[in-house]
């Protein structure tokens, strides 16, 4: 329960499934920290483990671990409901399907609480995930006060595929800290390249992502195999880990690329590795809505190659601030990487990418949009 707090502050609780090191979680914690510096009393609640990001929460943010022990554990529902009532929470902002369901069940009958749900997933890689989204989560979303989508295409897909058209829905794009993600602040190109025996003249293609099926690291490696036939000094840097790490390491050995591919693993600060790259690739086939990783790369003045899924075409102007390719198309990816071998062309795209982020996807702009949603919800509640 929130004690000894400023009663004049707006009280908001963010609900996450966990504090795992992921895009949705990082973005939510960032917003919670920022709002806690303003006129908001903020709680971040999470259903249970893992809680890798617990240390990144500001000391001003209240933490609530609901201790979910199993798939059918209903105790978190009652624990969350008690906390919301006792702490006089005004807004509950739930992120993604399961959290939205739990938040809805926890706030039923609490008429003064405004319930906001946001979903950061577009496309599903399993039938189970798709069915849960279509027949359970999307049905609950129709009952929320506000539904926030991460891209316009995501909202359209929910309306057409899931038949989910909430009356009060809007699009909030992700934002990136343009001062933190800046080559003027950190440039470790030489250090990182020296550490991994990469020469200054080498052509470095990179990715920052969880090594999971939907990221299609396999397709990237196979395209890179072909790239090496044309550009002998090409290197591939993969930042991240995941369930397919060992399989991808084996694939690299099978393709005789061990001297040309670097598996960095998971890192807390991706900026040094981004500064060492010449091109950033996100080769996803599903799930992406509006990639934080791509925004961070663009802010670091990297030309990006993105698969045309969900909000990618809202993020970049194809051929101007990045390149779009069709999903799961190794030949298109290869052609884009060959095109970007031209240093002058890379410079044009990278400059435009940075300008695009500064203009439209800065963190300050995203924060203003978050606050606007809360203010509008609050005014509706007073009517």
Secondary structure, DSSP 8 states (H G I E B T S, - for coil): ---S--TTSEEEEEEES---SSHHHHHHHHHHHHHHTTTEEEEEEESSS--TTGGGS-TTSEEEE----STT--HHHHHHHHHHHHTT--EEEEESHHHHHHHHHHHTT-TT-EEEEEE--BS-SSHHHHHHIIIIIHHHHTTSSEEEESSHHHHHHHHHTS----SSEEE----B-TTTS-TTT---HHHHHHHTT--TTSEEEEEES--SGGG-HHHHHHHHHHHHHH-TTEEEEEEB--TTHHHHHHHHHHTT-TTTEEEEE--S--HHHHHT-SEEEE--SSB-SS-HHHHHHHHTT-EEEEE--TTHHHH--BTTTBEEE-TT-HHHHHHHHHHTTSHHHHHHHHHHHHHHHHHH-BHHHHHHHHHHHHHHHHHHHH-
